[in-house]
Amino acid sequence: MYYIPTECRFAIPADKERLNRFAKRLNTANQNPSLVEKAINPQLPGNLNNIKKFPVRRRSIVALHKNEIHASQLFFENQLFIDGEPKNFVYPAGPISEGLVDSRYSLFSIALLKYSLSLQPFHMALGLGSYSQTITKIFIGLGWSHAKIPFYFLPYRPNKVLKEITIFRSNIFLYCITRLILFSGIGWFVNTVFFGIKNSFFNRSNIDYEIVDTFGSWADNIWKMALKEYKVLTRKDSQTLNLLYRPFDKRYIRLRVYDNKEEIGWLLIVIKKMKNDKYFGNLTVGTIVDGLCEYKHINNVLNSGLKYFNKNTVDICVVNWSHHLWKKASVRLGFLKGPSNYIFCASRSLVNKLNTHKYLIHELHLSRGDGDGPITLAPPL
């Protein structure tokens, strides 16, 4: 016997105990506790959550049966600018349902997602970790378009990277190759020569950066210039950025980049010392979470981040980009392309809207800063 929801709606403060009981039932079975925690406390980190008319906000929707919650989903509202015109859309995190532990509630995820689409047909999911995940299969089963957002990495300390990256230790062929590189000293030689050549080509004395604690009106100036060039862009003005990355939160490093003392762009980066990570072992990983500038400044803005990492004992730098010019600039600066587990899915209505403008995914400027953000790559609070 399968149950169906008797009600789907936005979560309200009075649901807190219901959500706690739902979380307890799922957590007992070791199911994704972070999604449930966000359902209980969906607010964004910044301080604009009480401004109801602001287009970027995060709420929860829930599916109930007999006055108990058996499924929840984050309803993360944002804006996509297509040819400079804003279109509201939703990042759905989840849904997660009790069907994971009790088959009677298996239909609740689909029901809640359909309710979500009835509220806002433009949906974009980002950061899905695998095509084998249930939620990814649901999105694809509903006819959503999907693609992997390319992953790039730049090893600052190749020998250490070769020792720690899991894939190099789990594959016997790659393990033998890495042992050869390590014992021959090739890694050290290539690293020394590469960074010497790169620095001579890309380090310009008139390019500089400063670390700031918040995004101010200067970020709005960059946003306005970017809107004139980027065909498809998620909202990245100062209010939105300060909502996503709470001002003075030291985990997030904000680089304000200058050319001849005139700001040309920004990067948001994080650095995390991993501990027995399933991908990065015990490496210190620097992640370029997001960035924005005019097309002509991409090389210099990106290189500013690499200079910062070089000064701060990072073992490897990683990034995900969808936009073709940011990808090309990354390769020019020495990044290597690796296997990606950062999956993008878009609802039919959103894809039809983009197709109307004949825009493809390589014209969207998406990064680790979109969707749920860097999550596991950011240091803990």
VEXDREN-10819 format. One record per residue (C-alpha): x, y, z; residue number from 0; residue in three letters. Coordinates in nm, 4 decimals. Each point is the difference from the previous one (the first is absolute). Layout:
BEGIN
<east:X, north:Y, up:Z, i:NUM, aa:ALA>
...
REM end
This chain:
BEGIN
<east:0.0000, north:0.0000, up:0.0000, i:0, aa:MET>
<east:0.1274, north:0.3434, up:-0.0967, i:1, aa:TYR>
<east:-0.1012, north:0.3217, up:0.1713, i:2, aa:TYR>
<east:-0.0511, north:0.3269, up:-0.1848, i:3, aa:ILE>
<east:0.0398, north:0.3461, up:0.1563, i:4, aa:PRO>
<east:-0.3150, north:0.1549, up:0.1396, i:5, aa:THR>
<east:0.1625, north:0.3436, up:-0.0200, i:6, aa:GLU>
<east:0.3044, north:0.1701, up:-0.1555, i:7, aa:CYS>
<east:0.0885, north:0.3514, up:0.1136, i:8, aa:ARG>
<east:0.2713, north:0.2329, up:0.1240, i:9, aa:PHE>
<east:0.1375, north:-0.0859, up:0.3410, i:10, aa:ALA>
<east:-0.1019, north:0.2349, up:0.2811, i:11, aa:ILE>
<east:0.1542, north:0.0605, up:0.3463, i:12, aa:PRO>
<east:-0.2629, north:-0.2272, up:0.1570, i:13, aa:ALA>
<east:0.1463, north:-0.2906, up:-0.2017, i:14, aa:ASP>
<east:0.3243, north:-0.0049, up:0.1970, i:15, aa:LYS>
<east:-0.0932, north:-0.2994, up:0.2164, i:16, aa:GLU>
<east:-0.1419, north:-0.1878, up:-0.2980, i:17, aa:ARG>
<east:0.3248, north:0.0620, up:-0.1899, i:18, aa:LEU>
<east:0.2027, north:-0.1127, up:0.3010, i:19, aa:ASN>
<east:-0.1968, north:-0.3251, up:0.0172, i:20, aa:ARG>
<east:0.0486, north:-0.0460, up:-0.3767, i:21, aa:PHE>
<east:0.3736, north:0.0647, up:0.0393, i:22, aa:ALA>
<east:0.0254, north:-0.2494, up:0.2859, i:23, aa:LYS>
<east:-0.1671, north:-0.2722, up:-0.2052, i:24, aa:ARG>
<east:0.2391, north:0.0590, up:-0.2927, i:25, aa:LEU>
<east:0.3146, north:0.0509, up:0.2070, i:26, aa:ASN>
<east:-0.0626, north:-0.3269, up:0.1821, i:27, aa:THR>
<east:0.0393, north:-0.1653, up:-0.3387, i:28, aa:ALA>
<east:0.3120, north:0.2084, up:-0.0844, i:29, aa:ASN>
<east:-0.1727, north:0.1898, up:-0.2796, i:30, aa:GLN>
<east:0.1260, north:0.3434, up:-0.1127, i:31, aa:ASN>
<east:-0.0307, north:0.1997, up:0.3254, i:32, aa:PRO>
<east:0.1286, north:0.3262, up:-0.1513, i:33, aa:SER>
<east:-0.2990, north:0.0300, up:-0.2333, i:34, aa:LEU>
<east:-0.2396, north:-0.0442, up:0.2890, i:35, aa:VAL>
<east:0.1944, north:0.2493, up:0.2118, i:36, aa:GLU>
<east:-0.0312, north:0.2572, up:-0.2806, i:37, aa:LYS>
<east:-0.3715, north:-0.0722, up:-0.0216, i:38, aa:ALA>
<east:-0.0300, north:0.0848, up:0.3691, i:39, aa:ILE>
<east:0.2199, north:0.3118, up:-0.0345, i:40, aa:ASN>
<east:-0.0218, north:0.1060, up:-0.3660, i:41, aa:PRO>
<east:0.1119, north:0.3618, up:0.0376, i:42, aa:GLN>
<east:0.2989, north:0.1252, up:-0.1961, i:43, aa:LEU>
<east:0.3122, north:0.0996, up:0.1982, i:44, aa:PRO>
<east:-0.0328, north:0.3743, up:-0.0635, i:45, aa:GLY>
<east:-0.2277, north:0.2505, up:0.1693, i:46, aa:ASN>
<east:-0.2693, north:0.0785, up:-0.2591, i:47, aa:LEU>
<east:-0.2260, north:-0.2975, up:0.0713, i:48, aa:ASN>
<east:-0.2792, north:0.2197, up:0.1349, i:49, aa:ASN>
<east:-0.0237, north:0.2039, up:-0.3195, i:50, aa:ILE>
<east:-0.2848, north:-0.1940, up:-0.1605, i:51, aa:LYS>
<east:0.0153, north:0.1775, up:-0.3337, i:52, aa:LYS>
<east:0.3679, north:-0.0731, up:-0.0621, i:53, aa:PHE>
<east:0.0112, north:-0.2568, up:-0.2841, i:54, aa:PRO>
<east:0.2722, north:-0.2165, up:0.1580, i:55, aa:VAL>
<east:-0.1168, north:-0.1979, up:0.3015, i:56, aa:ARG>
<east:-0.0176, north:-0.3568, up:0.1254, i:57, aa:ARG>
<east:-0.3086, north:-0.1686, up:0.1436, i:58, aa:ARG>
<east:-0.1200, north:-0.3578, up:0.0539, i:59, aa:SER>
<east:-0.2948, north:-0.1853, up:-0.1460, i:60, aa:ILE>
<east:-0.1386, north:-0.3113, up:0.1651, i:61, aa:VAL>
<east:-0.2324, north:-0.2898, up:-0.0782, i:62, aa:ALA>
<east:-0.2311, north:-0.1210, up:0.2784, i:63, aa:LEU>
<east:-0.2136, north:-0.3034, up:0.0717, i:64, aa:HIS>
<east:-0.2322, north:-0.0016, up:0.3001, i:65, aa:LYS>
<east:0.1585, north:0.3200, up:0.1299, i:66, aa:ASN>
<east:0.3543, north:-0.1461, up:-0.0003, i:67, aa:GLU>
<east:0.2812, north:0.1086, up:-0.2339, i:68, aa:ILE>
<east:0.1394, north:-0.2828, up:-0.2125, i:69, aa:HIS>
<east:0.1934, north:0.1962, up:-0.2646, i:70, aa:ALA>
<east:0.1754, north:0.3353, up:-0.0255, i:71, aa:SER>
<east:0.1810, north:0.2047, up:-0.2622, i:72, aa:GLN>
<east:0.1916, north:0.3247, up:0.0007, i:73, aa:LEU>
<east:-0.1645, north:0.2621, up:-0.2186, i:74, aa:PHE>
<east:0.2938, north:0.2297, up:-0.0771, i:75, aa:PHE>
<east:-0.1260, north:0.2927, up:-0.2059, i:76, aa:GLU>
<east:0.2453, north:0.1897, up:-0.2175, i:77, aa:ASN>
<east:0.0167, north:0.1900, up:-0.3283, i:78, aa:GLN>
<east:0.1491, north:-0.0854, up:-0.3354, i:79, aa:LEU>
<east:0.0789, north:0.2944, up:-0.2262, i:80, aa:PHE>
<east:-0.0530, north:-0.0854, up:-0.3663, i:81, aa:ILE>
<east:0.1205, north:0.2788, up:-0.2290, i:82, aa:ASP>
<east:-0.0069, north:0.2246, up:0.3059, i:83, aa:GLY>
<east:-0.3640, north:-0.0733, up:0.0850, i:84, aa:GLU>
<east:-0.0709, north:-0.1705, up:0.3368, i:85, aa:PRO>
<east:-0.1927, north:-0.3270, up:0.0099, i:86, aa:LYS>
<east:-0.0874, north:-0.1535, up:0.3345, i:87, aa:ASN>
<east:0.0939, north:-0.3640, up:0.0508, i:88, aa:PHE>
<east:0.0503, north:-0.2554, up:0.2773, i:89, aa:VAL>
<east:0.2903, north:-0.2173, up:0.1133, i:90, aa:TYR>
<east:-0.1657, north:-0.3129, up:0.1455, i:91, aa:PRO>
<east:0.2138, north:-0.1690, up:0.2671, i:92, aa:ALA>
<east:-0.1662, north:-0.3351, up:0.0390, i:93, aa:GLY>
<east:-0.2728, north:-0.1021, up:0.0264, i:94, aa:PRO>
<east:0.0771, north:-0.2534, up:0.2708, i:95, aa:ILE>
<east:-0.2772, north:-0.2284, up:0.1179, i:96, aa:SER>
<east:-0.0683, north:-0.2714, up:0.2497, i:97, aa:GLU>
<east:-0.0267, north:-0.2328, up:-0.2971, i:98, aa:GLY>
<east:0.3728, north:-0.0554, up:0.0519, i:99, aa:LEU>
<east:-0.0783, north:-0.1977, up:0.3152, i:100, aa:VAL>
<east:-0.3673, north:-0.0891, up:-0.0418, i:101, aa:ASP>
<east:-0.1252, north:-0.0970, up:-0.3469, i:102, aa:SER>
<east:-0.3532, north:0.1157, up:0.0829, i:103, aa:ARG>
<east:0.1229, north:0.3594, up:-0.0485, i:104, aa:TYR>
<east:0.1818, north:-0.0626, up:-0.3299, i:105, aa:SER>
<east:-0.2308, north:0.2305, up:-0.1972, i:106, aa:LEU>
<east:0.0571, north:0.3020, up:0.2228, i:107, aa:PHE>
<east:0.3166, north:0.1225, up:-0.1744, i:108, aa:SER>
<east:-0.1693, north:0.0129, up:-0.3404, i:109, aa:ILE>
<east:-0.3099, north:0.1649, up:0.1464, i:110, aa:ALA>
<east:0.2062, north:0.2690, up:0.1743, i:111, aa:LEU>
<east:0.2110, north:0.0697, up:-0.3084, i:112, aa:LEU>
<east:-0.3130, north:0.0375, up:-0.2128, i:113, aa:LYS>
<east:-0.1381, north:0.2419, up:0.2580, i:114, aa:TYR>
<east:0.3268, north:0.1938, up:-0.0150, i:115, aa:SER>
<east:-0.0259, north:0.0223, up:-0.3802, i:116, aa:LEU>
<east:-0.3596, north:0.1183, up:0.0281, i:117, aa:SER>
<east:0.1244, north:0.2930, up:0.2103, i:118, aa:LEU>
<east:0.2863, north:0.0834, up:-0.2379, i:119, aa:GLN>
<east:0.0500, north:-0.1948, up:-0.3270, i:120, aa:PRO>
<east:0.3583, north:0.1269, up:-0.0436, i:121, aa:PHE>
<east:0.2184, north:-0.2396, up:0.2040, i:122, aa:HIS>
<east:0.3755, north:-0.0535, up:-0.0132, i:123, aa:MET>
<east:0.1797, north:-0.2598, up:0.2118, i:124, aa:ALA>
<east:0.3758, north:0.0247, up:0.0376, i:125, aa:LEU>
<east:0.2658, north:-0.2002, up:0.1804, i:126, aa:GLY>
<east:-0.1678, north:-0.3394, up:-0.0267, i:127, aa:LEU>
<east:0.2770, north:-0.2450, up:0.0794, i:128, aa:GLY>
<east:-0.0882, north:-0.2980, up:-0.2171, i:129, aa:SER>
<east:-0.2323, north:-0.1272, up:-0.2703, i:130, aa:TYR>
<east:-0.0702, north:-0.2977, up:0.2260, i:131, aa:SER>
<east:-0.1592, north:0.2196, up:0.2685, i:132, aa:GLN>
<east:-0.3746, north:-0.0381, up:0.0349, i:133, aa:THR>
<east:-0.0688, north:0.3719, up:-0.0378, i:134, aa:ILE>
<east:0.2060, north:0.0221, up:-0.3207, i:135, aa:THR>
<east:-0.1976, north:-0.2909, up:-0.1442, i:136, aa:LYS>
<east:-0.3254, north:0.1751, up:0.0940, i:137, aa:ILE>
<east:0.1053, north:0.3218, up:-0.1769, i:138, aa:PHE>
<east:0.1040, north:-0.1878, up:-0.3143, i:139, aa:ILE>
<east:-0.3168, north:-0.2115, up:0.0164, i:140, aa:GLY>
<east:-0.2029, north:0.3224, up:-0.0097, i:141, aa:LEU>
<east:0.1737, north:0.0944, up:-0.3240, i:142, aa:GLY>
<east:0.2422, north:0.2556, up:0.1428, i:143, aa:TRP>
<east:0.3108, north:0.0866, up:-0.1996, i:144, aa:SER>
<east:0.3294, north:-0.0866, up:0.1669, i:145, aa:HIS>
<east:0.3754, north:0.0394, up:-0.0385, i:146, aa:ALA>
<east:0.3174, north:-0.0124, up:0.2069, i:147, aa:LYS>
<east:0.1578, north:0.3351, up:0.0887, i:148, aa:ILE>
<east:0.3701, north:-0.0443, up:-0.0881, i:149, aa:PRO>
<east:0.2511, north:-0.0384, up:0.2823, i:150, aa:PHE>
<east:0.3535, north:0.1448, up:-0.0185, i:151, aa:TYR>
<east:0.2919, north:-0.0370, up:0.2372, i:152, aa:PHE>
<east:0.3454, north:0.1528, up:0.0340, i:153, aa:LEU>
<east:0.2557, north:-0.1851, up:0.2170, i:154, aa:PRO>
<east:0.2327, north:0.2339, up:0.1878, i:155, aa:TYR>
<east:0.1862, north:-0.2916, up:0.1578, i:156, aa:ARG>
<east:-0.0207, north:-0.2851, up:-0.2544, i:157, aa:PRO>
<east:0.1863, north:-0.2565, up:0.2086, i:158, aa:ASN>
<east:-0.2353, north:0.0426, up:0.2949, i:159, aa:LYS>
<east:-0.3043, north:0.0053, up:-0.2294, i:160, aa:VAL>
<east:0.1060, north:-0.3269, up:-0.1628, i:161, aa:LEU>
<east:0.0355, north:-0.1599, up:0.3425, i:162, aa:LYS>
<east:-0.3356, north:0.1172, up:0.1353, i:163, aa:GLU>
<east:-0.2553, north:0.0056, up:-0.2834, i:164, aa:ILE>
<east:-0.2137, north:-0.3098, up:0.0500, i:165, aa:THR>
<east:-0.0304, north:-0.0972, up:-0.3665, i:166, aa:ILE>
<east:0.3790, north:-0.0260, up:-0.0308, i:167, aa:PHE>
<east:0.0075, north:-0.2509, up:0.2862, i:168, aa:ARG>
<east:-0.3079, north:-0.2062, up:-0.0913, i:169, aa:SER>
<east:0.0957, north:-0.0713, up:-0.3645, i:170, aa:ASN>
<east:0.3006, north:-0.2320, up:-0.0373, i:171, aa:ILE>
<east:0.1104, north:0.1484, up:-0.3338, i:172, aa:PHE>
<east:-0.0172, north:0.3579, up:0.1278, i:173, aa:LEU>
<east:0.1690, north:-0.1083, up:0.3225, i:174, aa:TYR>
<east:0.2996, north:-0.1358, up:-0.1924, i:175, aa:CYS>
<east:0.0232, north:0.3129, up:-0.2155, i:176, aa:ILE>
<east:-0.0110, north:0.2293, up:0.3044, i:177, aa:THR>
<east:0.2696, north:-0.2032, up:0.1748, i:178, aa:ARG>
<east:0.2230, north:0.0430, up:-0.3072, i:179, aa:LEU>
<east:-0.0601, north:0.3769, up:-0.0061, i:180, aa:ILE>
<east:0.0647, north:0.0338, up:0.3723, i:181, aa:LEU>
<east:0.3261, north:-0.1924, up:0.0050, i:182, aa:PHE>
<east:0.1333, north:0.1540, up:-0.3219, i:183, aa:SER>
<east:-0.0509, north:0.3610, up:0.1143, i:184, aa:GLY>
<east:-0.1996, north:0.0841, up:-0.3146, i:185, aa:ILE>
<east:-0.2781, north:0.1567, up:0.2060, i:186, aa:GLY>
<east:0.2355, north:0.2447, up:0.1711, i:187, aa:TRP>
<east:0.1675, north:0.0903, up:-0.3293, i:188, aa:PHE>
<east:-0.3255, north:0.0587, up:-0.1916, i:189, aa:VAL>
<east:-0.1436, north:0.2061, up:0.2864, i:190, aa:ASN>
<east:0.3082, north:0.2225, up:0.0230, i:191, aa:THR>
<east:0.0220, north:0.0606, up:-0.3751, i:192, aa:VAL>
<east:-0.3756, north:0.0485, up:-0.0448, i:193, aa:PHE>
<east:-0.0435, north:0.2611, up:0.2730, i:194, aa:PHE>
<east:0.3100, north:0.1816, up:-0.1163, i:195, aa:GLY>
<east:-0.1347, north:0.0290, up:-0.3547, i:196, aa:ILE>
<east:-0.3545, north:0.0861, up:0.1153, i:197, aa:LYS>
<east:0.1176, north:0.2741, up:0.2322, i:198, aa:ASN>
<east:0.2076, north:0.1612, up:-0.2726, i:199, aa:SER>
<east:-0.3005, north:0.0134, up:-0.2351, i:200, aa:PHE>
<east:-0.2922, north:0.0852, up:0.2289, i:201, aa:PHE>
<east:0.1378, north:0.1986, up:0.2944, i:202, aa:ASN>
<east:-0.0554, north:0.3649, up:-0.0819, i:203, aa:ARG>
<east:0.1192, north:0.2600, up:0.2475, i:204, aa:SER>
<east:-0.3108, north:0.2167, up:-0.0471, i:205, aa:ASN>
<east:-0.2365, north:-0.2850, up:0.1079, i:206, aa:ILE>
<east:-0.0592, north:-0.0171, up:0.3730, i:207, aa:ASP>
<east:-0.2636, north:-0.1133, up:0.2473, i:208, aa:TYR>
<east:-0.1180, north:0.0645, up:0.3529, i:209, aa:GLU>
<east:-0.1839, north:-0.2247, up:0.2413, i:210, aa:ILE>
<east:-0.3328, north:0.1483, up:0.1101, i:211, aa:VAL>
<east:-0.2558, north:-0.1062, up:0.2616, i:212, aa:ASP>
<east:-0.3125, north:0.0797, up:-0.1967, i:213, aa:THR>
<east:-0.1299, north:0.0765, up:-0.3490, i:214, aa:PHE>
<east:-0.0702, north:0.3727, up:-0.0351, i:215, aa:GLY>
<east:-0.1212, north:0.2370, up:-0.2700, i:216, aa:SER>
<east:0.3178, north:-0.0752, up:-0.1961, i:217, aa:TRP>
<east:-0.1375, north:-0.3530, up:-0.0586, i:218, aa:ALA>
<east:-0.3197, north:0.1557, up:-0.1400, i:219, aa:ASP>
<east:0.2080, north:0.1914, up:-0.2538, i:220, aa:ASN>
<east:0.1601, north:-0.3260, up:-0.1166, i:221, aa:ILE>
<east:-0.3433, north:-0.1652, up:-0.0076, i:222, aa:TRP>
<east:-0.1422, north:0.2751, up:-0.2230, i:223, aa:LYS>
<east:0.2925, north:-0.0283, up:-0.2434, i:224, aa:MET>
<east:-0.0297, north:-0.3802, up:-0.0093, i:225, aa:ALA>
<east:-0.3731, north:0.0161, up:-0.0796, i:226, aa:LEU>
<east:0.0855, north:0.1675, up:-0.3296, i:227, aa:LYS>
<east:0.2191, north:-0.2927, up:-0.1122, i:228, aa:GLU>
<east:-0.1210, north:-0.3268, up:0.1553, i:229, aa:TYR>
<east:-0.2942, north:-0.1517, up:-0.1805, i:230, aa:LYS>
<east:-0.1172, north:-0.2087, up:0.2986, i:231, aa:VAL>
<east:0.1032, north:0.0823, up:0.3565, i:232, aa:LEU>
<east:-0.1305, north:-0.0725, up:0.3499, i:233, aa:THR>
<east:-0.0472, north:0.3042, up:0.2196, i:234, aa:ARG>
<east:0.3351, north:0.1200, up:0.1400, i:235, aa:LYS>
<east:-0.0561, north:0.3496, up:0.1357, i:236, aa:ASP>
<east:0.1324, north:0.1013, up:0.3438, i:237, aa:SER>
<east:-0.3272, north:-0.0680, up:0.1851, i:238, aa:GLN>
<east:-0.0205, north:-0.3532, up:-0.1352, i:239, aa:THR>
<east:0.3674, north:-0.0739, up:0.0652, i:240, aa:LEU>
<east:-0.0254, north:0.1260, up:0.3586, i:241, aa:ASN>
<east:-0.3031, north:-0.2226, up:0.0472, i:242, aa:LEU>
<east:0.1848, north:-0.3083, up:-0.1218, i:243, aa:LEU>
<east:0.3287, north:0.0801, up:0.1738, i:244, aa:TYR>
<east:-0.0565, north:0.1726, up:0.3309, i:245, aa:ARG>
<east:0.2182, north:0.3131, up:0.0332, i:246, aa:PRO>
<east:0.3069, north:-0.0478, up:0.2224, i:247, aa:PHE>
<east:-0.0268, north:-0.3801, up:-0.0228, i:248, aa:ASP>
<east:0.3727, north:-0.0784, up:-0.0215, i:249, aa:LYS>
<east:-0.0562, north:-0.3361, up:-0.1659, i:250, aa:ARG>
<east:-0.0709, north:0.1854, up:-0.3243, i:251, aa:TYR>
<east:0.2887, north:0.1958, up:-0.1502, i:252, aa:ILE>
<east:-0.1212, north:0.2843, up:-0.2211, i:253, aa:ARG>
<east:0.2592, north:0.1349, up:-0.2443, i:254, aa:LEU>
<east:-0.0714, north:0.3437, up:-0.1473, i:255, aa:ARG>
<east:0.2203, north:0.0160, up:-0.3092, i:256, aa:VAL>
<east:0.1469, north:0.3202, up:-0.1454, i:257, aa:TYR>
<east:0.1674, north:0.1049, up:-0.3229, i:258, aa:ASP>
<east:0.1899, north:0.3286, up:0.0501, i:259, aa:ASN>
<east:-0.1958, north:0.0527, up:0.3230, i:260, aa:LYS>
<east:-0.3351, north:-0.0352, up:-0.1792, i:261, aa:GLU>
<east:-0.2107, north:-0.2985, up:0.1023, i:262, aa:GLU>
<east:-0.0547, north:-0.2467, up:-0.2813, i:263, aa:ILE>
<east:-0.1544, north:-0.3025, up:0.1735, i:264, aa:GLY>
<east:-0.0191, north:-0.2246, up:0.3029, i:265, aa:TRP>
<east:0.0599, north:-0.3580, up:0.1064, i:266, aa:LEU>
<east:-0.1443, north:-0.1902, up:0.2928, i:267, aa:LEU>
<east:0.2287, north:-0.2792, up:0.1195, i:268, aa:ILE>
<east:0.0267, north:-0.2449, up:0.2898, i:269, aa:VAL>
<east:0.2876, north:-0.2051, up:0.1396, i:270, aa:ILE>
<east:-0.0521, north:-0.3233, up:0.1907, i:271, aa:LYS>
<east:0.2423, north:-0.2477, up:0.1523, i:272, aa:LYS>
<east:-0.1519, north:-0.3357, up:-0.0824, i:273, aa:MET>
<east:0.0170, north:-0.2966, up:0.2329, i:274, aa:LYS>
<east:-0.0360, north:-0.3453, up:-0.1558, i:275, aa:ASN>
<east:-0.2312, north:0.1460, up:-0.2642, i:276, aa:ASP>
<east:-0.1330, north:-0.2543, up:-0.2485, i:277, aa:LYS>
<east:0.1233, north:0.2110, up:-0.2922, i:278, aa:TYR>
<east:0.2882, north:0.2128, up:0.1298, i:279, aa:PHE>
<east:0.1468, north:-0.2063, up:0.2829, i:280, aa:GLY>
<east:0.1904, north:0.2377, up:0.2314, i:281, aa:ASN>
<east:0.0694, north:0.2793, up:-0.2476, i:282, aa:LEU>
<east:-0.0492, north:0.3699, up:0.0645, i:283, aa:THR>
<east:-0.2526, north:0.0898, up:-0.2711, i:284, aa:VAL>
<east:-0.0590, north:0.3496, up:-0.1347, i:285, aa:GLY>
<east:-0.3319, north:0.0420, up:-0.1795, i:286, aa:THR>
<east:-0.0992, north:0.2859, up:-0.2270, i:287, aa:ILE>
<east:-0.3659, north:0.0120, up:0.0980, i:288, aa:VAL>
<east:-0.1141, north:0.2805, up:-0.2285, i:289, aa:ASP>
<east:0.1174, north:0.3063, up:-0.1879, i:290, aa:GLY>
<east:-0.1214, north:0.2786, up:-0.2232, i:291, aa:LEU>
<east:0.1526, north:0.2526, up:-0.2370, i:292, aa:CYS>
<east:-0.0211, north:0.1159, up:-0.3591, i:293, aa:GLU>
<east:0.1220, north:-0.2518, up:-0.2560, i:294, aa:TYR>
<east:0.3237, north:0.1863, up:-0.0667, i:295, aa:LYS>
<east:0.1057, north:-0.0237, up:0.3658, i:296, aa:HIS>
<east:-0.0617, north:-0.3717, up:0.0636, i:297, aa:ILE>
<east:0.3692, north:-0.1006, up:-0.0310, i:298, aa:ASN>
<east:0.1196, north:0.2644, up:0.2439, i:299, aa:ASN>
<east:-0.2786, north:-0.0578, up:0.2524, i:300, aa:VAL>
<east:0.0586, north:-0.3755, up:0.0010, i:301, aa:LEU>
<east:0.3750, north:0.0413, up:0.0268, i:302, aa:ASN>
<east:-0.0462, north:0.2199, up:0.3077, i:303, aa:SER>
<east:-0.1611, north:-0.2949, up:0.1727, i:304, aa:GLY>
<east:0.2891, north:-0.2261, up:-0.0981, i:305, aa:LEU>
<east:0.2497, north:0.2484, up:0.1411, i:306, aa:LYS>
<east:-0.1926, north:0.0037, up:0.3273, i:307, aa:TYR>
<east:0.0006, north:-0.3809, up:0.0176, i:308, aa:PHE>
<east:0.3725, north:-0.0083, up:-0.0743, i:309, aa:ASN>
<east:0.0627, north:0.2213, up:0.3046, i:310, aa:LYS>
<east:-0.2177, north:-0.2131, up:0.2265, i:311, aa:ASN>
<east:0.1474, north:-0.3517, up:-0.0199, i:312, aa:THR>
<east:-0.2756, north:-0.1569, up:-0.2076, i:313, aa:VAL>
<east:0.0760, north:-0.3471, up:-0.1423, i:314, aa:ASP>
<east:-0.2602, north:0.0087, up:-0.2762, i:315, aa:ILE>
<east:-0.2459, north:0.2530, up:-0.1439, i:316, aa:CYS>
<east:-0.3360, north:-0.1183, up:-0.1377, i:317, aa:VAL>
<east:-0.2866, north:0.1679, up:-0.1835, i:318, aa:VAL>
<east:-0.3176, north:-0.0757, up:-0.1975, i:319, aa:ASN>
<east:-0.1054, north:0.2264, up:-0.2865, i:320, aa:TRP>
<east:-0.2723, north:-0.0295, up:-0.2621, i:321, aa:SER>
<east:0.0795, north:0.3179, up:-0.1972, i:322, aa:HIS>
<east:0.2287, north:-0.0635, up:-0.2955, i:323, aa:HIS>
<east:0.2189, north:0.3081, up:0.0559, i:324, aa:LEU>
<east:0.0681, north:-0.0818, up:0.3671, i:325, aa:TRP>
<east:0.0845, north:-0.3566, up:-0.1026, i:326, aa:LYS>
<east:0.2423, north:0.1193, up:-0.2688, i:327, aa:LYS>
<east:0.1656, north:0.2433, up:0.2386, i:328, aa:ALA>
<east:0.0457, north:-0.2763, up:0.2578, i:329, aa:SER>
<east:0.1737, north:-0.2233, up:-0.2539, i:330, aa:VAL>
<east:0.2204, north:0.2910, up:-0.1102, i:331, aa:ARG>
<east:0.1088, north:0.0452, up:0.3610, i:332, aa:LEU>
<east:0.1021, north:-0.3649, up:0.0267, i:333, aa:GLY>
<east:-0.3077, north:-0.1735, up:0.1380, i:334, aa:PHE>
<east:-0.0563, north:-0.3615, up:-0.0985, i:335, aa:LEU>
<east:-0.3433, north:-0.1430, up:-0.0706, i:336, aa:LYS>
<east:-0.1067, north:-0.2820, up:0.2304, i:337, aa:GLY>
<east:-0.3052, north:-0.2218, up:0.0479, i:338, aa:PRO>
<east:-0.3017, north:0.1990, up:0.1168, i:339, aa:SER>
<east:-0.2713, north:-0.1050, up:0.2452, i:340, aa:ASN>
<east:-0.1658, north:0.3431, up:-0.0094, i:341, aa:TYR>
<east:-0.3247, north:-0.0647, up:-0.1866, i:342, aa:ILE>
<east:-0.2351, north:0.2657, up:-0.1361, i:343, aa:PHE>
<east:-0.3698, north:-0.0702, up:-0.0662, i:344, aa:CYS>
<east:-0.2602, north:0.2445, up:-0.1313, i:345, aa:ALA>
<east:-0.3776, north:-0.0356, up:-0.0246, i:346, aa:SER>
<east:-0.1682, north:-0.0144, up:-0.3377, i:347, aa:ARG>
<east:-0.1524, north:0.3472, up:0.0384, i:348, aa:SER>
<east:0.3369, north:0.1582, up:0.0756, i:349, aa:LEU>
<east:0.1708, north:-0.1822, up:-0.2874, i:350, aa:VAL>
<east:-0.2767, north:0.1115, up:-0.2384, i:351, aa:ASN>
<east:0.0569, north:0.3588, up:0.1124, i:352, aa:LYS>
<east:0.3734, north:-0.0266, up:-0.0644, i:353, aa:LEU>
<east:-0.0603, north:-0.1728, up:-0.3336, i:354, aa:ASN>
<east:-0.2231, north:0.2903, up:-0.1032, i:355, aa:THR>
<east:0.3136, north:0.2151, up:0.0243, i:356, aa:HIS>
<east:0.2118, north:-0.2815, up:-0.1562, i:357, aa:LYS>
<east:0.2271, north:-0.0102, up:0.3041, i:358, aa:TYR>
<east:0.1937, north:-0.3096, up:0.1026, i:359, aa:LEU>
<east:0.1553, north:-0.0924, up:0.3336, i:360, aa:ILE>
<east:0.3460, north:0.1294, up:-0.0975, i:361, aa:HIS>
<east:-0.1518, north:0.3502, up:-0.0061, i:362, aa:GLU>
<east:-0.1269, north:-0.0278, up:0.3577, i:363, aa:LEU>
<east:0.2459, north:0.1238, up:0.2619, i:364, aa:HIS>
<east:-0.0382, north:-0.2666, up:0.2697, i:365, aa:LEU>
<east:0.2506, north:-0.0948, up:0.2680, i:366, aa:SER>
<east:0.0336, north:-0.1563, up:0.3454, i:367, aa:ARG>
<east:-0.1631, north:0.3157, up:0.1349, i:368, aa:GLY>
<east:-0.3327, north:-0.0879, up:-0.1616, i:369, aa:ASP>
<east:-0.2526, north:-0.2422, up:0.1455, i:370, aa:GLY>
<east:0.0910, north:-0.1040, up:0.3544, i:371, aa:ASP>
<east:0.3455, north:0.1598, up:-0.0183, i:372, aa:GLY>
<east:0.3344, north:-0.1604, up:0.0851, i:373, aa:PRO>
<east:-0.1319, north:-0.2080, up:0.2970, i:374, aa:ILE>
<east:0.2652, north:-0.2710, up:0.0519, i:375, aa:THR>
<east:0.2807, north:0.2123, up:-0.1458, i:376, aa:LEU>
<east:-0.0490, north:0.2835, up:0.2492, i:377, aa:ALA>
<east:0.1600, north:-0.0191, up:0.3457, i:378, aa:PRO>
<east:-0.2391, north:-0.0617, up:0.2919, i:379, aa:PRO>
<east:-0.1416, north:0.2848, up:0.2059, i:380, aa:LEU>
REM end
